[in-house]
Amino acid sequence: MQLATIRAEIEQMRRQIARQRKEILDLQRAGIPTTPAEELLARMLTKVEELCAQRDRLVGESRRKYEGKDKFILGPQIRIGGKRG
């Protein structure tokens, strides 16, 4: 998956989670059991955590450090010059 796609999916899932939490509160106010809704919410949260981990991995792969420094090189990594084999 592309980084932009993952970020969009995380954003969409977070909106769904907010709606699910609201529905759970409405069910609780009405005195209706919320166990199935809470289980769905837990699965949704797990999915978001997995997507965030995947996003973080992709971001980490896209960053490189300058040799001997703690600074990241941002942007596309292009080799200019150097040895040709």
CNS distance restraints for C-alpha pairs under 8 A (distance, minus, plus):
assign (resid   1 and name CA) (resid   5 and name CA) 6.55 0.50 0.50
assign (resid   1 and name CA) (resid   6 and name CA) 6.66 0.50 0.50
assign (resid   2 and name CA) (resid   6 and name CA) 6.36 0.50 0.50
assign (resid   3 and name CA) (resid   7 and name CA) 6.22 0.50 0.50
assign (resid   3 and name CA) (resid  55 and name CA) 6.29 0.50 0.50
assign (resid   3 and name CA) (resid  58 and name CA) 6.74 0.50 0.50
assign (resid   3 and name CA) (resid  59 and name CA) 7.70 0.50 0.50
assign (resid   4 and name CA) (resid   8 and name CA) 6.18 0.50 0.50
assign (resid   5 and name CA) (resid   9 and name CA) 6.19 0.50 0.50
assign (resid   6 and name CA) (resid  10 and name CA) 6.16 0.50 0.50
assign (resid   6 and name CA) (resid  51 and name CA) 6.59 0.50 0.50
assign (resid   6 and name CA) (resid  54 and name CA) 7.97 0.50 0.50
assign (resid   6 and name CA) (resid  55 and name CA) 6.44 0.50 0.50
assign (resid   7 and name CA) (resid  11 and name CA) 6.24 0.50 0.50
assign (resid   7 and name CA) (resid  55 and name CA) 7.16 0.50 0.50
assign (resid   8 and name CA) (resid  12 and name CA) 6.22 0.50 0.50
assign (resid   9 and name CA) (resid  13 and name CA) 6.06 0.50 0.50
assign (resid  10 and name CA) (resid  14 and name CA) 6.14 0.50 0.50
assign (resid  10 and name CA) (resid  48 and name CA) 5.99 0.50 0.50
assign (resid  10 and name CA) (resid  51 and name CA) 6.57 0.50 0.50
assign (resid  10 and name CA) (resid  52 and name CA) 7.25 0.50 0.50
assign (resid  11 and name CA) (resid  15 and name CA) 6.47 0.50 0.50
assign (resid  12 and name CA) (resid  16 and name CA) 6.37 0.50 0.50
assign (resid  13 and name CA) (resid  17 and name CA) 6.10 0.50 0.50
assign (resid  13 and name CA) (resid  44 and name CA) 7.24 0.50 0.50
assign (resid  13 and name CA) (resid  48 and name CA) 6.74 0.50 0.50
assign (resid  14 and name CA) (resid  18 and name CA) 6.29 0.50 0.50
assign (resid  14 and name CA) (resid  48 and name CA) 7.56 0.50 0.50
assign (resid  15 and name CA) (resid  19 and name CA) 6.41 0.50 0.50
assign (resid  16 and name CA) (resid  20 and name CA) 6.09 0.50 0.50
assign (resid  17 and name CA) (resid  21 and name CA) 6.14 0.50 0.50
assign (resid  17 and name CA) (resid  41 and name CA) 6.60 0.50 0.50
assign (resid  17 and name CA) (resid  44 and name CA) 6.86 0.50 0.50
assign (resid  17 and name CA) (resid  45 and name CA) 7.48 0.50 0.50
assign (resid  18 and name CA) (resid  22 and name CA) 6.34 0.50 0.50
assign (resid  19 and name CA) (resid  23 and name CA) 6.22 0.50 0.50
assign (resid  20 and name CA) (resid  24 and name CA) 6.19 0.50 0.50
assign (resid  20 and name CA) (resid  37 and name CA) 7.46 0.50 0.50
assign (resid  20 and name CA) (resid  41 and name CA) 6.63 0.50 0.50
assign (resid  21 and name CA) (resid  25 and name CA) 6.33 0.50 0.50
assign (resid  21 and name CA) (resid  41 and name CA) 7.51 0.50 0.50
assign (resid  22 and name CA) (resid  26 and name CA) 6.26 0.50 0.50
assign (resid  23 and name CA) (resid  27 and name CA) 6.15 0.50 0.50
assign (resid  24 and name CA) (resid  28 and name CA) 6.12 0.50 0.50
assign (resid  24 and name CA) (resid  34 and name CA) 6.23 0.50 0.50
assign (resid  24 and name CA) (resid  37 and name CA) 6.49 0.50 0.50
assign (resid  24 and name CA) (resid  38 and name CA) 7.24 0.50 0.50
assign (resid  25 and name CA) (resid  29 and name CA) 6.18 0.50 0.50
assign (resid  26 and name CA) (resid  30 and name CA) 6.30 0.50 0.50
assign (resid  27 and name CA) (resid  31 and name CA) 6.21 0.50 0.50
assign (resid  27 and name CA) (resid  32 and name CA) 5.18 0.50 0.50
assign (resid  27 and name CA) (resid  33 and name CA) 7.08 0.50 0.50
assign (resid  27 and name CA) (resid  34 and name CA) 6.52 0.50 0.50
assign (resid  28 and name CA) (resid  32 and name CA) 5.78 0.50 0.50
assign (resid  28 and name CA) (resid  33 and name CA) 6.95 0.50 0.50
assign (resid  28 and name CA) (resid  34 and name CA) 6.76 0.50 0.50
assign (resid  34 and name CA) (resid  38 and name CA) 6.02 0.50 0.50
assign (resid  35 and name CA) (resid  39 and name CA) 6.17 0.50 0.50
assign (resid  36 and name CA) (resid  40 and name CA) 6.26 0.50 0.50
assign (resid  37 and name CA) (resid  41 and name CA) 6.20 0.50 0.50
assign (resid  38 and name CA) (resid  42 and name CA) 6.20 0.50 0.50
assign (resid  39 and name CA) (resid  43 and name CA) 6.37 0.50 0.50
assign (resid  40 and name CA) (resid  44 and name CA) 6.21 0.50 0.50
assign (resid  41 and name CA) (resid  45 and name CA) 6.17 0.50 0.50
assign (resid  42 and name CA) (resid  46 and name CA) 6.21 0.50 0.50
assign (resid  43 and name CA) (resid  47 and name CA) 6.23 0.50 0.50
assign (resid  44 and name CA) (resid  48 and name CA) 6.32 0.50 0.50
assign (resid  45 and name CA) (resid  49 and name CA) 6.24 0.50 0.50
assign (resid  46 and name CA) (resid  50 and name CA) 6.29 0.50 0.50
assign (resid  47 and name CA) (resid  51 and name CA) 6.22 0.50 0.50
assign (resid  48 and name CA) (resid  52 and name CA) 6.07 0.50 0.50
assign (resid  49 and name CA) (resid  53 and name CA) 6.20 0.50 0.50
assign (resid  50 and name CA) (resid  54 and name CA) 6.23 0.50 0.50
assign (resid  51 and name CA) (resid  55 and name CA) 6.06 0.50 0.50
assign (resid  52 and name CA) (resid  56 and name CA) 6.05 0.50 0.50
assign (resid  53 and name CA) (resid  57 and name CA) 6.15 0.50 0.50
assign (resid  54 and name CA) (resid  58 and name CA) 6.28 0.50 0.50
assign (resid  55 and name CA) (resid  59 and name CA) 6.17 0.50 0.50
assign (resid  56 and name CA) (resid  60 and name CA) 6.07 0.50 0.50
assign (resid  57 and name CA) (resid  61 and name CA) 6.20 0.50 0.50
assign (resid  58 and name CA) (resid  62 and name CA) 6.27 0.50 0.50
assign (resid  59 and name CA) (resid  63 and name CA) 6.58 0.50 0.50
assign (resid  60 and name CA) (resid  64 and name CA) 7.99 0.50 0.50
assign (resid  62 and name CA) (resid  74 and name CA) 8.00 0.50 0.50
assign (resid  62 and name CA) (resid  75 and name CA) 7.87 0.50 0.50
assign (resid  62 and name CA) (resid  76 and name CA) 7.69 0.50 0.50
assign (resid  63 and name CA) (resid  72 and name CA) 6.24 0.50 0.50
assign (resid  63 and name CA) (resid  73 and name CA) 6.16 0.50 0.50
assign (resid  63 and name CA) (resid  74 and name CA) 6.06 0.50 0.50
assign (resid  63 and name CA) (resid  75 and name CA) 7.69 0.50 0.50
assign (resid  64 and name CA) (resid  72 and name CA) 5.52 0.50 0.50
assign (resid  64 and name CA) (resid  73 and name CA) 5.36 0.50 0.50
assign (resid  64 and name CA) (resid  74 and name CA) 7.40 0.50 0.50
assign (resid  64 and name CA) (resid  77 and name CA) 7.93 0.50 0.50
assign (resid  65 and name CA) (resid  69 and name CA) 6.76 0.50 0.50
assign (resid  65 and name CA) (resid  70 and name CA) 6.36 0.50 0.50
assign (resid  65 and name CA) (resid  71 and name CA) 5.58 0.50 0.50
assign (resid  65 and name CA) (resid  72 and name CA) 4.28 0.50 0.50
assign (resid  65 and name CA) (resid  73 and name CA) 5.52 0.50 0.50
assign (resid  66 and name CA) (resid  70 and name CA) 6.97 0.50 0.50
assign (resid  66 and name CA) (resid  71 and name CA) 6.02 0.50 0.50
assign (resid  66 and name CA) (resid  72 and name CA) 6.26 0.50 0.50
assign (resid  66 and name CA) (resid  73 and name CA) 6.37 0.50 0.50
assign (resid  73 and name CA) (resid  77 and name CA) 7.88 0.50 0.50
